[in-house]
Amino acid sequence: MNLFLTNSANSSSSGLWTIVYMVVIFGVFYLLLIRPQQKKKKKEEKMRSEVQIGDDITTIGGIVGRVVGIKEDADVLIIETGADRAKIKIKKWAVGSVNTVHEKAE
């Protein structure tokens, strides 16, 4: 009978440690994988929402152009590309980078 009680106590403490290890592993995954990805996504969304007319941009497809119009209701940018000033409509989510440096107002 005493042997049964000892095994039962070890079993429940072993289950507790398993749960603790799972929580620690999830915490490490959150800090190393999930949190940096969320921060990167917020930074990209902020960059896309601050695009202004006159900015030089590069799309995620590699098209380089200058923003000549913004349609806020449809989240569409109109860009001019090339020497012949061809105009292209693109969605805001397709902006890969803004190549224009803006002065921050303080």
C-alpha positions in Angstrom: 0.0 0.0 0.0 2.8 2.4 0.8 4.4 1.7 -2.6 1.2 2.7 -4.3 1.0 6.1 -2.4 4.6 6.9 -3.3 4.1 6.3 -7.0 0.9 8.3 -7.0 2.6 11.3 -5.4 5.5 11.1 -8.0 3.0 10.8 -10.8 1.1 14.0 -9.9 4.3 16.0 -9.4 5.5 14.7 -12.8 2.3 16.0 -14.4 2.8 19.4 -12.8 6.3 19.6 -14.2 5.1 18.7 -17.6 2.6 21.6 -17.5 5.4 23.9 -16.3 7.7 22.9 -19.2 4.9 23.4 -21.7 4.2 26.9 -20.4 8.0 27.7 -20.5 8.3 26.4 -24.1 5.3 28.4 -25.2 6.8 31.5 -23.6 10.0 31.1 -25.4 8.2 30.6 -28.7 6.2 33.7 -28.1 9.3 35.8 -27.3 11.4 34.5 -30.1 8.9 34.0 -33.0 5.4 35.5 -32.4 6.3 38.9 -30.8 8.9 40.0 -33.4 6.6 39.1 -36.2 3.8 41.2 -34.7 6.1 44.1 -34.3 7.3 43.9 -37.9 3.7 43.7 -39.1 2.7 46.9 -37.1 5.8 48.7 -38.5 4.8 47.8 -42.1 1.2 48.8 -41.6 2.3 52.2 -40.1 4.7 52.7 -43.1 1.9 52.0 -45.6 -0.6 54.2 -43.9 1.8 57.2 -43.9 2.5 57.1 -47.7 2.0 60.6 -49.1 1.7 62.1 -52.6 5.2 62.6 -54.0 6.8 59.7 -52.2 9.0 57.4 -54.2 8.0 53.8 -53.4 8.9 50.2 -54.4 6.2 47.6 -54.5 6.6 44.0 -53.3 6.8 43.0 -57.0 9.7 45.3 -57.6 8.0 48.2 -59.5 9.5 51.6 -58.6 7.4 54.7 -59.0 6.2 58.0 -57.5 2.8 58.3 -55.8 0.6 60.8 -57.7 -2.7 60.0 -56.1 -4.3 58.3 -53.1 -7.8 56.9 -52.9 -8.4 56.3 -49.2 -11.9 54.7 -49.6 -10.5 51.8 -51.7 -6.9 51.7 -50.2 -5.5 52.3 -53.7 -2.4 54.3 -54.7 -1.8 55.6 -58.2 1.9 55.6 -59.1 3.8 57.0 -62.0 6.6 54.8 -63.4 9.1 55.1 -66.2 10.1 57.9 -68.6 6.7 57.8 -70.4 4.9 58.5 -67.1 2.7 55.4 -67.2 0.2 55.3 -64.3 -0.5 52.2 -62.3 -3.1 51.6 -59.6 -1.9 49.4 -56.8 -3.3 48.4 -53.4 -1.6 49.8 -50.3 -0.7 46.3 -49.1 1.5 46.0 -52.2 3.9 48.8 -51.0 7.2 47.1 -50.1 9.1 50.2 -49.0 9.0 54.0 -49.1 12.2 55.4 -50.5 11.5 59.1 -49.5 12.9 60.3 -46.2 10.5 62.6 -44.3 11.5 65.1 -41.6 9.7 64.3 -38.4 7.9 67.2 -36.9 8.7 67.6 -33.2 
